C-alpha cells in the first residue's frame, strides 16, 4: 500500500487555512487577536509574536542576559533538546553552560542543574520534550536561589501540565511558544515570547540604541508563501500521501539539521491568522494523542519481546500530565535505535535529536568553563526514538508498531 505514517502531525483543517488567508490583508487585526488569546490562555503580561520559536528564544536570552545583575553570566541549557536552542544562543551572543537531562522522565536532572546554576547563570532554559512535564517547582526554586530568569521552552508543551494542574506555557518568567508544523499548534510557522513580571517591564522599556536594542523586530510581511506550504502540509501530511514529500531529500522531513540564527522579525500575517484558527483544535487533539500514547505504551508492556527491547519514557506525575506530541522510547543500544528507525520508518518511527547539544561544533565557542559529565543527554542522543501518537494512528498501526519493536534485529 502507498502508505507512510508521518512521525508527528498538528491538527489542521483546510477551512482554517482558507480563513487565515483573510489575514493577508489584515495582519494587524490577526496579530492583535492572537496576542490577546495567548495572554489570556497563558497568563502573560505582554506577548511578542515572532517569525519563529527560535527567534522568540533568541529574544528571551538577549533580554535575560541584558539585566544589570546578570551581565557576563552564561545561560544554562539542557544538554539534550532541539538544536535550535544553540542557534538561539549563538544569535543572542551569550555564553553557555549545559546541564543533564533525566533519560526516563525527560525532565531536567536536578542535581546537574543545581550544580550549574550555583556557579552563576543569567537564566535557565527548561523545555517540555514531546509534551512531557517538567518539574517546574524544582526548576523555579533553583532559579530563585541563583537569581536567574526561568525561561520556559513550551514549543512542544501543548497539553502538558503540572501536578497542581497549571498549564505548561504559563509557568516561566519568560515562555517561548512555536507554531511550526510539527508542534501540535500550528500557524505554518511563527512563534511567541510571553513576558511576565520584571521581564515584561524590561521589554516595555526597550528603546533604540539601548543595550537591549537588538531585540527590535523586523517587519514580518504577509506570509503568502506560508499559506501555500500550509495547504501542502494539509494535503500531503496524511499517511496515504506522506510518502511523496518524505521522498524529497531537500525537504529534510524527519531530520534534525543545524540552522544559522536570523535577525528576529514579527510573525507573518498569515501565520498569525492560522495560529488563531487552529488554537482550539490544538487543545482538542491532546486527548486523542494521550489515548493513543497510552494504548501504545500498554501494548508494548504486554509484549515481553517489545518490553525487553525498549523503555517507554515515563511522564512526571503520570500520563494525564503529558501532551504526548510523540511517544519517546529508549532502546538498549544505538545499533538497535538505528535498526528500529529503519524498519519502522513507514510506520512513523523516527530518530530524535542525533547529538547532545554540548557536542555540537557550534556550541564549542559559547561554552563557559569545563563541560561536566552529561550521561543522560548522551544516552538519549544515541538511543531515543519516537513513535507516532497522532490521529492517523489506528488499532492496526498500534499492532504493527509493537511487532516491529518486538522483532528488532541488529545482525
C-alpha positions in Angstrom: 0.0 0.0 0.0 1.1 3.5 -0.7 1.1 4.5 2.9 3.6 6.1 5.2 2.8 7.5 8.6 4.2 10.9 9.4 6.1 10.9 12.7 4.1 13.9 14.0 1.0 15.8 13.0 -0.6 19.0 14.1 -4.4 19.4 13.8 -5.1 21.4 10.6 -8.3 21.9 8.6 -8.5 23.3 5.1 -11.2 25.7 6.2 -8.7 27.1 8.8 -6.2 27.7 6.0 -8.8 29.4 3.8 -10.0 31.6 6.6 -6.4 32.6 7.6 -5.8 33.9 4.0 -8.1 36.8 5.0 -5.2 37.9 7.4 -3.0 38.6 4.3 -4.9 41.9 4.0 -5.4 42.5 7.7 -2.4 41.2 9.6 -2.5 43.7 12.4 -6.0 42.5 13.4 -4.9 38.9 13.4 -1.8 39.6 15.4 -3.7 41.6 17.9 -6.3 38.8 18.3 -3.6 36.2 18.7 -1.8 38.2 21.3 -5.0 38.6 23.3 -5.7 34.8 23.1 -2.2 33.9 24.2 -2.1 36.4 27.0 -5.5 35.1 28.4 -4.7 31.4 27.9 -1.2 31.5 29.5 -1.4 34.4 31.9 1.2 36.7 30.2 1.5 40.4 30.8 3.0 41.0 27.4 3.2 38.9 24.2 5.6 39.4 21.4 4.8 37.5 18.2 7.9 36.4 16.2 8.8 34.8 12.9 9.6 31.5 14.7 10.1 29.9 18.1 13.8 30.1 17.7 13.6 33.8 17.2 11.4 34.1 20.3 14.0 32.2 22.4 16.8 34.4 21.0 14.9 37.4 22.2 14.4 35.8 25.6 18.1 35.0 26.0 19.1 38.5 25.0 16.7 40.1 27.4 17.6 37.9 30.3 21.4 38.4 29.8 20.9 42.2 29.4 19.8 42.6 33.1 22.4 44.6 35.0 22.8 41.9 37.7 23.2 39.2 35.0 25.7 40.7 32.6 28.6 38.3 31.9 26.8 35.3 33.2 26.1 32.3 30.8 22.8 30.7 30.1 22.0 27.2 31.4 20.6 24.9 28.6 19.6 21.3 28.7 22.2 19.2 27.0 19.6 17.2 25.1 17.0 19.1 23.1 16.4 20.7 19.7 19.5 22.1 18.0 17.6 25.4 17.8 18.4 26.1 21.4 22.0 26.6 20.5 21.0 28.5 17.4 19.2 31.0 19.6 22.1 31.3 22.0 24.5 32.0 19.1 22.1 34.6 17.7 21.8 36.2 21.2 25.6 36.1 21.6 25.5 34.6 25.1 27.8 32.2 26.9 26.5 28.7 27.6 26.6 26.0 30.4 24.9 22.7 29.9 23.0 20.6 32.5 21.9 16.9 32.1 18.5 15.5 31.4 16.8 12.6 33.1 16.7 9.9 30.4 13.5 8.4 31.8 11.4 11.4 32.7 12.9 13.8 30.0 12.9 16.5 32.7 16.0 18.4 34.0 18.4 16.3 36.1 18.0 18.5 39.2 21.4 17.6 40.7 23.1 18.6 37.5 21.1 21.8 37.1 21.6 22.8 40.7 25.4 22.4 40.3 25.5 24.5 37.1 23.2 27.2 38.5 25.3 27.5 41.7 28.2 28.7 39.5 26.2 31.7 38.4 23.9 31.8 35.4 21.7 34.6 33.9 18.9 32.2 33.0 17.8 28.6 32.9 16.1 27.2 29.9 13.9 24.2 30.6 11.6 22.6 28.0 8.8 20.0 27.6 10.2 17.5 25.3 7.4 15.8 23.3 4.9 17.3 25.7 6.4 15.6 28.8 6.1 17.7 32.0 9.0 19.5 33.7 9.4 19.6 37.4 8.7 23.3 37.3 8.5 23.8 41.1 12.1 22.5 41.5 13.4 24.4 38.5 11.8 27.6 39.8 13.4 27.1 43.2 16.8 26.6 41.7 16.4 29.8 39.6 15.3 31.8 42.6 18.3 30.6 44.6 20.6 31.6 41.7 18.8 34.9 40.9 18.3 33.6 37.4 15.5 34.0 35.0 13.4 30.9 34.4 12.8 30.6 30.6 10.1 28.0 29.8 10.6 26.5 26.4 7.0 25.4 25.7 7.4 24.9 22.0 6.4 21.2 22.4 4.3 21.6 25.5 0.7 21.7 24.2 -1.4 19.6 26.6 1.3 19.3 29.3 0.6 20.5 32.9 2.0 20.3 36.4 0.8 18.2 39.3 -1.0 21.4 40.5 -2.9 21.5 37.2 -1.2 24.6 35.8 -0.8 24.5 32.1 2.7 24.4 30.6 3.3 27.8 29.0 2.1 29.7 32.0 5.0 29.0 34.4 8.1 30.8 33.4 9.4 34.4 33.9 9.5 34.1 30.1 7.8 31.5 28.0 8.6 30.6 24.4 5.9 29.1 22.0 6.3 27.8 18.5 3.7 27.4 15.8 5.7 25.2 13.5 4.0 22.4 11.6 5.1 19.7 14.0 4.5 21.4 17.3 0.9 20.5 18.0 -0.4 24.0 17.5 0.4 25.3 14.0 0.5 28.5 12.2 2.6 27.1 9.4 5.5 28.9 11.2 5.9 31.6 13.8 6.4 31.8 17.5 5.7 33.9 20.6 7.6 35.3 23.5 5.5 35.6 26.7 6.7 38.0 29.3 5.8 38.3 33.0 7.0 40.5 35.9 10.4 42.1 35.6 10.9 40.8 32.1 7.7 42.4 30.9 8.9 45.7 32.4 12.3 45.3 30.8 10.7 44.7 27.4 8.4 47.7 27.7 11.5 49.9 28.5 13.4 48.9 25.3 14.3 51.8 23.1 16.5 52.0 20.0 20.2 52.5 21.0 19.9 50.9 24.4 21.8 47.8 25.3 18.7 45.7 24.6 18.1 47.4 21.3 18.9 44.3 19.5 15.5 42.9 20.4 13.6 45.1 18.0 11.7 43.2 15.3 11.9 43.5 11.6 8.6 43.6 9.7 7.1 40.1 9.2 5.2 40.7 5.9 2.1 38.9 4.8 3.4 35.3 4.6 1.6 34.3 1.4 4.2 31.6 0.9 3.3 30.0 4.2 -0.3 29.8 3.0 0.9 27.6 0.2 3.1 25.4 2.3 0.3 25.0 4.9 -2.1 23.9 2.2 0.6 21.4 1.0 1.0 20.2 4.6 -2.7 19.6 5.0 -2.9 17.7 1.7 0.3 15.7 2.0 0.6 15.2 5.7 -1.6 12.1 5.8 -0.5 8.5 5.5 -1.9 8.0 2.0 0.3 10.8 0.6 3.1 11.5 3.1 5.5 9.2 1.2 5.6 11.9 -1.6 7.2 14.8 0.4 9.2 12.3 2.6 10.9 11.0 -0.6 12.3 14.5 -1.4 15.7 14.8 0.4 15.8 18.6 0.1 12.8 18.9 2.4 14.6 17.2 5.2 11.4 15.8 6.7 12.2 13.9 9.9 15.7 15.2 10.0 17.4 17.4 12.6 19.6 20.0 10.9 21.6 22.9 12.1 20.2 26.3 11.1 22.1 29.5 11.5 20.4 32.3 13.5 18.5 35.0 11.7 17.5 38.5 12.9 14.2 38.3 14.8 11.1 39.5 12.9 7.4 39.8 13.7 5.1 36.9 12.8 3.8 37.0 9.2 0.2 37.9 8.9 -0.9 34.6 7.6 0.8 32.6 10.4 -0.9 34.8 13.0 -4.3 34.2 11.4 -3.7 30.4 11.1 -2.5 30.0 14.7 -5.5 31.9 15.8 -7.8 29.5 13.9 -6.0 26.3 15.0 -5.9 27.2 18.7 -9.0 25.3 19.7 -8.2 22.2 17.6 -4.7 22.1 19.1 -6.2 21.6 22.5 -8.8 19.1 21.3 -6.1 17.0 19.7 -4.3 16.4 23.0 -6.9 13.9 24.4 -6.7 11.8 21.2 -2.9 11.7 21.4 -2.9 10.8 25.0 -5.3 7.9 24.4 -3.2 6.6 21.5 0.1 7.0 23.5 -1.3 5.0 26.5 -2.8 2.4 24.2 0.6 2.0 22.6 2.6 2.1 25.8 0.3 -0.6 27.3 0.6 -2.8 24.2 4.4 -2.5 24.4 4.4 -3.5 28.1 2.2 -6.6 27.3 4.6 -7.9 24.8 7.6 -9.5 26.6 9.8 -9.1 23.5 9.0 -5.5 23.0 9.3 -4.6 26.7 12.7 -6.2 26.7 13.9 -4.0 23.9 12.7 -0.6 24.7 11.9 1.5 27.8 8.9 3.9 27.4 9.8 7.3 28.9 7.6 8.0 31.9 6.0 11.4 32.4 6.3 13.1 35.7 3.0 13.0 37.5 1.5 10.4 35.2 0.2 10.2 31.7 -2.6 12.7 32.3 0.0 15.4 32.7 1.7 14.8 29.3 0.7 16.1 25.9 2.4 13.2 24.0 3.4 15.0 20.9 5.1 11.7 20.2 5.8 8.6 22.4 9.5 8.5 23.2 11.2 5.2 23.9 14.8 4.4 24.7 16.4 1.3 23.1 19.1 -0.9 24.6 21.8 0.4 22.2 22.5 2.9 19.4 22.6 0.0 17.0 19.1 -1.1 17.9 17.9 2.5 17.7 19.1 2.8 14.1 17.6 -0.6 13.2 14.2 0.3 14.7 14.1 3.6 12.8 15.0 1.9 9.6 12.5 -1.0 9.9 9.7 1.3 11.3 10.1 4.3 9.0 6.8 3.7 7.1 5.0 3.3 10.5 6.2 6.8 11.6 9.0 5.6 13.9 11.7 8.3 13.8 15.0 9.2 15.3 15.2 12.0 17.8 17.9 14.6 18.1 21.1 12.9 16.9 23.6 14.7 19.1 23.8 16.1 22.6 23.9 19.9 22.4 27.2 20.3 24.2 28.9 18.2 21.5 27.7 20.4 18.6 30.6 22.2 16.8 28.6 25.4 17.0 28.3 25.1 20.8 32.0 24.9 21.5 32.9 28.6 21.3 30.0 29.8 23.5 30.6 27.2 26.3 31.9 28.7 29.5 34.1 26.7 31.9 34.7 22.9 31.9 32.0 20.7 30.5 30.6 18.4 33.2 29.7 14.8 32.6 26.3 14.6 30.9 25.5 10.9 30.6 21.7 11.2 30.4 21.8 13.6 27.4 24.4 11.4 25.6 22.3 8.3 26.2 19.2 10.0 24.8 21.1 11.2 21.7 22.2 7.6 21.0 19.2 5.6 21.9 16.0 7.7 21.9 13.4 7.1 19.1 9.8 8.3 18.9 6.6 6.5 17.9 3.6 8.4 16.4 0.6 9.3 18.5 -1.4 11.5 16.1 -5.0 11.0 14.8 -3.9 8.8 11.9 -2.6 6.0 14.2 -5.3 3.3 14.3 -5.5 0.0 16.1 -3.9 -1.9 13.3 -1.0 0.6 13.3 -0.5 0.0 17.0 -0.2 -3.7 16.5 2.3 -3.2 13.7 4.4 -0.8 15.8 4.6 -3.3 18.6 5.5 -6.1 16.2 8.4 -4.0 14.8 9.7 -3.2 18.2 9.5 -6.8 19.3 11.4 -8.0 16.3 14.4 -5.7 16.2 17.3 -7.4 14.7 20.8 -5.9 14.8 22.8 -8.6 13.0 
